């Protein structure tokens, strides 16, 4: 029984359900402040309590999930596309082209993530697009290596040689024959990449470099609640638990896919 895959699917479904439900709940605005309801403990009216501005923590958790997960999905999707193109091109071509692409990936990987984000912010300003661009560039090398490894593994196999003898074009060989065979590895890497993207976005937002107010973010909610962690622990525990659960969900999903396909 592939327990990791089943657990990943269930947990991922719960996270996505939380995010989608937030689109339709209008009982409270996530930025609505009420000074008379500051630091209220969890109750039926406020399931996860209220924060230092009297804002409903549960509503802000649901609203923040949309922006956090959307940013992670966009980042990983973009990195998968770019990494697949570069990796397949480098692995299939070989020679000097392979060396150029992989040395470029090594150079990108050598930059510390926080330092690279600071450089991007200095050049482009502090915005969601800047964070997306920084994370996209940082995530491309991992997918490039996965796809390059797959291309190297399959390009000398008998069925690829047969396709060449039949006159198949390079594009057909790469996208019709090699890509489907490395897709399980790509899906597993993408699921694990989502967990890393969630952590990266939370870390950036915690440092004030991620999603900016008035939009809610799980990382920023952690940062804002650290000053009253002992007096109102629910303000920090709620976003922290959501980050942990989401990372575990995508990690289980990635491991489950890898086990299912025997990677």
N, C-alpha and C positions, 0 to 999 in steps of 0.2 A: 504494500500500500504506500503510495506516494504522499506521505503525511504533509511534507513541506508544501507541495503544490496545492493540496486541498486547503490547508491553513492559509496560504497566501491568497488564494481566490476568495475565501470567506472574509478575511480581514480587509483585502482591497475593496471588495464589494461594500463593506461597512463604511470605509473611508469615503468612497465615491458617493454612497447614499447620503452621508452627512453633508458632503459638499453640495450635492444636488438639492437636498432638502432646504438648505440655506437660501436657495434662489427663490423659494416660494413662501418662506415665513416672513411675514410683514408685521407681526405683533409688536416688535420692538425694532427700532433703528439701531444699527450697531454702534453708532456714534452718539446716540441720545444720552445726555448727561442729566443726572438728578442728584443734587447735593444732599438731599434728604435720605438717599438710599446708598450712601457710601459704605463699602465693606460689609454689605449684608451677607450673611452666611447662606449656603445653598438651601433652597426651599422649593416648594411647588411652583411659585411664581418665577423664581430665578434658580433653575436647577444647578447651576455652577456658581451661584453667588454673583456679587457685583464687585467692581474694582474701585479704585480711589476716586474716580469721577462719577461713580454711581451707574456705570455702564454694565449691561448684562453680559457676563463672561461667556455664557453659552452661545448667545447670538454672535458675539465677536469671534468665537471659535469656529462657528459654521461659516461666517463670512470670510474669515482668514483662510480657511481651507481652500476656498475657491481660488484665491490669488496664489497661495503657496503651491498647490497642486498644478494649477494652470502654468505657472512659471516653470515648474519641474518638467511637466510634459512637453512644453514648447522647447525647453533647453535640450532635453534628451532626443526629441524628434529631430531637431536640427542637427545635433551631433551625430545621430545615427545616419542621416542622409549624407552629410559631408564625410564622415568617417568611412562609410561604406564605399563611396566613390573613390576616395583617396586610397583606402586599403586595397580594394580590388585592383585599381590601376597599378599601384606599387607592386603588389604580389604577382600579378599576371605579367607585367612588363619586365620586372627584374632589372638587373644592371644598374646603370647610373640613375635612372628614373626612380628606382626603388630606394637607392641611397639618399637621393635628394629629399624625397618625401619623408623617409623615416628619420633623417637627421633633423628635419624641420619639426617633426613630432617630438623628438627628444628635446629640442630647444624649448618648445612650449611646455613640456612636462617639467623642465628644470626650474621654472618660475614658481615660487611659493604662491598659493592661491590668493591669500590675503594681499600680498604685495602686488600681484597682478591686478586684482580688483581696484586697489588704490590708484595704480597707474591709469587704469581705464577711467576711473571717476575723475581724476585730475584732467584727463584729456577730453572727456565727453560729458562731464557733469554727473551729479548723483540722481539717477532716475532708474525706473524699472528696465528700460531698454538697455542702459549701460550694464546693469546686473545680468540681464539675459545674454548680452554680447560676451561679457567676461566669462560667464559659466559655459557658454557654448564653445568658446575657444579652448577652455581648459578641459572640456569633456571630449573633444574631437580625438585626441591621441589614443585614448583607450579603445574606442571603436575602430579606429584605423588599424591598430595592431590586431584586433580580433579578425577583421576582414582580410587583412594581409596574410595572417596565418592560415585562414581557410583557403585563400587563393593559392598559396604555396602548396597546400596539402593536396589540392585537387587538379592543379593545372597539368600535371604529368601523368594522370591516371589514364587507363585504357579508353574509357568512354570519351574523354576530352580529346585524346589523340585521334579517335575514330571520327569525331566531329570535324577536326581539322582536315582529315583526309577527304571528307565529304564536301569540303569547301565552305564550312560555316564561318561566318564573320567573327571577329574578335568580340564585338558587342553581343552577339548571340551566345557565344560561349560563356561570356562573363555573366550576363544577366539571366539567361535561360537555363544554364547548366550549373555554373559554380554557385551563384547566389542562392538558389533554393537549397543547396546542400549545406551551406553555412548558416542558413536562417535560424536553426535552433540555437546555435551559439550566439547569434546576434540578439535573439529574443531574450535569452538568459542575461546577456550583458546589458540590455536595455532595462530590464527589470531591476537589476542591481544598480544601474546608473540612476534610476529614479530615486532609490533610497539615498544615494550619495547626493543627488541634486536637492532633495528635501533637507538634508543635513547642511549642505552648503548654503542654501537660501536662509535657513534658520540662523546659521552662524553669522552671515552677512547682516541680516536684519537685527540680530542681537547687538552687533557693533555699530548699528546705525547706517550701514552701507547698502541695505536691501530695500524692500518695499517701504515706501515713505508714507507718513501720515497724510491725510486722514484714513488711508486704507489700512485695515488691520493685518497683522502678520503674526504668526505664532512666535517667531524669534523676537520680534519687537515686544510682544506681550510678556515674554519672559524677562526681557530687559527692564520694562516698565514696572514689573512687580517685584524685582529683587530687593527693593528698599523696604518693603513691608512683607517679607517672606514669612516671618514669624507671627505677625499679627493677622495676616489674611493669606494663609498658604494656598488656598484654592485658586487664587489668581495666577500663581506660577505652576501649580500642579496640573491644571487643566491643559494649557498649551504644551507643557513638557510631556505629559502623557500622550497627547495627540501626535507629537513629533516622534516619540518612541514607537507608538503603535504603527504609524505610517511607514517608518523605516523597517520595522520588523515585517510588515505585510509585504512590501516590495522585495525584501531580502528573501523571505520564504518563497515568494513567487519565482524569483530568479533561480534559487537553488532547486525548486521543484521542477522547473522546466529543464534544467541541466540534467537532473536525475532521470526524468522521463525519457529524454532522448539519448541517454547514455554518454553525456559529454564528460 
